[in-house]
């Protein structure tokens, strides 16, 4: 049985279904060009151990590290020193794809950019909703 550390906050966990084939969605989440189209400029390569950067605008260039790649169903990368982003894809009938995004690594005792993780987590949760919408527009076009 998994136990949650007392200083941990819940993961952000969002699932949406896109009217797009899984390989199109996979390309959008596992390539630099695809990820840049709906997320942030980056130099991602879907290779475990690849170090890459995300241009987070006012928050500067952020270091990332690819942790897992199981094409075309799963990609996971570390973002900064605390976070892990995991994107899970499931092939559905009629050229649809279920996409689950998990943003883990939230702690009650961490302050970043002058804000506690709890506040950043709430803002990022809303932000991911918008980004999932942007991803949907990109892959459904």
C-alpha positions as CSV (number, residue, x, y, z in Angstrom):
1,X,0.0,0.0,0.0
2,X,1.3,3.4,-1.0
3,X,1.6,6.1,1.6
4,X,1.7,9.8,1.0
5,X,4.3,11.8,2.8
6,X,2.8,14.3,5.3
7,X,4.3,17.3,3.4
8,X,3.0,16.1,0.0
9,X,0.1,17.8,-1.9
10,X,-2.1,15.8,-4.2
11,X,-1.0,15.3,-7.8
12,X,-2.7,17.3,-10.5
13,X,-4.6,14.6,-12.5
14,X,-6.7,15.5,-15.6
15,X,-8.2,13.3,-18.3
16,X,-9.7,14.4,-21.6
17,X,-10.7,12.6,-24.8
18,X,-9.6,14.0,-28.1
19,X,-11.1,13.3,-31.5
20,X,-7.7,12.4,-33.0
21,X,-5.8,9.2,-33.5
22,X,-3.3,8.2,-30.9
23,X,-0.2,8.7,-33.1
24,X,-1.2,12.3,-33.8
25,X,-1.6,13.0,-30.1
26,X,1.7,11.1,-29.4
27,X,3.5,13.3,-31.8
28,X,2.1,16.4,-30.1
29,X,3.3,15.3,-26.7
30,X,6.6,13.6,-27.5
31,X,8.4,15.9,-30.0
32,X,9.8,19.4,-29.6
33,X,7.8,20.7,-32.5
34,X,4.5,19.2,-31.2
35,X,5.0,20.2,-27.6
36,X,6.0,23.8,-28.7
37,X,2.8,24.1,-30.7
38,X,0.5,23.9,-27.6
39,X,2.8,24.2,-24.5
40,X,6.1,26.0,-24.4
41,X,9.2,26.3,-26.6
42,X,11.5,23.4,-25.9
43,X,14.1,21.0,-27.3
44,X,12.5,17.7,-26.2
45,X,13.6,14.3,-27.6
46,X,11.6,11.3,-26.5
47,X,14.7,9.4,-25.3
48,X,15.1,8.3,-21.7
49,X,17.8,10.3,-20.1
50,X,17.6,13.2,-22.6
51,X,18.1,16.5,-20.8
52,X,16.1,19.3,-22.4
53,X,14.9,22.9,-21.7
54,X,11.5,24.5,-21.6
55,X,11.2,28.2,-22.1
56,X,8.7,29.1,-19.3
57,X,8.4,32.8,-20.3
58,X,8.6,35.0,-17.2
59,X,9.8,32.1,-15.1
60,X,12.9,31.6,-17.4
61,X,14.4,28.5,-19.0
62,X,13.5,25.4,-17.0
63,X,15.6,22.2,-17.0
64,X,13.9,18.9,-17.7
65,X,14.9,15.3,-18.0
66,X,13.0,12.5,-19.9
67,X,12.3,9.7,-17.4
68,X,10.1,7.3,-19.3
69,X,9.0,6.7,-22.9
70,X,6.6,3.9,-23.9
71,X,5.5,5.0,-27.4
72,X,2.7,5.7,-28.1
73,X,1.2,5.4,-24.6
74,X,3.4,7.1,-22.0
75,X,6.0,9.8,-21.6
76,X,7.2,11.2,-18.4
77,X,9.7,13.9,-17.6
78,X,11.2,15.7,-14.6
79,X,10.6,19.4,-14.6
80,X,12.9,21.5,-12.4
81,X,13.9,19.9,-9.1
82,X,10.6,18.8,-7.8
83,X,8.0,18.1,-10.5
84,X,7.3,15.1,-12.7
85,X,4.9,15.4,-15.7
86,X,3.5,12.2,-17.0
87,X,1.2,12.0,-20.1
88,X,-0.7,8.7,-20.6
89,X,-2.5,8.0,-23.9
90,X,-5.1,5.4,-24.6
91,X,-6.3,4.4,-28.0
92,X,-10.1,4.5,-28.2
93,X,-12.6,3.6,-30.9
94,X,-13.4,5.9,-33.8
95,X,-9.9,7.6,-33.9
96,X,-10.2,9.0,-30.5
97,X,-7.5,9.2,-27.8
98,X,-7.9,9.5,-24.0
99,X,-5.2,11.7,-22.6
100,X,-4.3,11.8,-18.9
101,X,-1.9,14.3,-17.6
102,X,-0.4,13.9,-14.1
103,X,1.7,16.7,-12.6
104,X,3.4,15.3,-9.4
105,X,5.9,16.5,-6.9
106,X,3.9,19.1,-4.9
107,X,5.1,19.7,-1.3
108,X,3.6,21.9,1.4
109,X,7.0,23.1,2.6
110,X,8.4,24.4,-0.8
111,X,8.5,28.0,-1.9
112,X,9.2,28.8,-5.5
113,X,9.2,32.2,-7.2
114,X,8.0,33.6,-3.8
115,X,4.9,31.4,-3.7
116,X,4.1,28.3,-1.7
117,X,3.6,25.1,-3.7
118,X,0.0,24.9,-2.7
119,X,-0.7,28.2,-4.4
120,X,1.3,27.3,-7.5
121,X,-0.4,23.9,-7.6
122,X,-3.8,25.6,-7.7
123,X,-2.7,27.9,-10.5
124,X,-1.1,25.1,-12.5
125,X,-4.2,23.0,-12.2
126,X,-6.2,25.7,-13.9
127,X,-3.3,26.3,-16.4
128,X,-3.3,22.6,-17.4
129,X,-7.0,22.8,-18.1
130,X,-6.2,25.6,-20.6
131,X,-3.2,23.7,-22.0
132,X,-5.2,20.5,-22.5
133,X,-7.7,22.7,-24.4
134,X,-4.8,24.0,-26.6
135,X,-3.6,20.5,-27.1
136,X,-7.1,19.4,-28.2
137,X,-7.3,22.3,-30.7
138,X,-3.9,21.3,-32.1
139,X,-4.6,17.6,-32.5
140,X,-8.2,18.0,-33.7
141,X,-7.3,20.5,-36.4
